[in-house]
């Protein structure tokens, strides 16, 4: 009888302490890499990338995949150059706002689409993944209605479709998967909160069990891990909860 391998969504461990407690956070990343096996990598934010530069920000971490969360929204030529720099620094993924645009008519916004196309013409389709940011998880329905005139569910869906037209490799979105079930892009979900941890940082939280066994989905988790008294144990518990 053939044994089935459990599907475990990839986990990005958010190293949010890098800018303020750099040495301790880097040491923690290497401890995880040494003591915890599993399907995970590390996420660094814009502030750390600016502090150390892209190349040093990458080489300061273990060899596991690393995601630099820049959340860009610039003209196409600028984003293309940044994508190149992230690629050459060795990052596995980078983020840019879906609002950059994926339409075919320039007046309607096609900066992100143009940047991704130019970047892939330069380096090919392997290597750095470009993730398109939709609505941040610390924004709620009222924010979307005020700025976009629609519910958060409809706005997330609209931005996922824009990201798809831009040929992004994935979308960063709140855990509103039912709103985008028919969109085949990879979904990256910040705001993961296990049962044993609570805070109010994210308006849209989800437990790791919600995406257990799902393919083409990636989770992001930071605070429940690095605020735990047993950080290695916390990461192991989350990785176990993601398996099905």
Secondary structure, 3 states (H helix, E strand, C coil): CCCCCCCECEEEEECCCCCCCHHHHHHHHHHHHHHCCCCEEEEEEHHHHHHHCHHHHHHCCCCCCEEEEEEECCCHHHHHHHHHHHHHHCCCEEEEEHHHCCCCCHHHCCHHHHHHHHHHHHHCCCCCEEEEECCCCCCCHHHHHHHHCCCHHHHHHHHHHHHHHCCCCEEECCCCHHHHCCCCCEEEECCECCCCCCCCCCCCCECHHHHCCCCCEEEEECHHHHCCCCHHHHHHHHHHHCEC
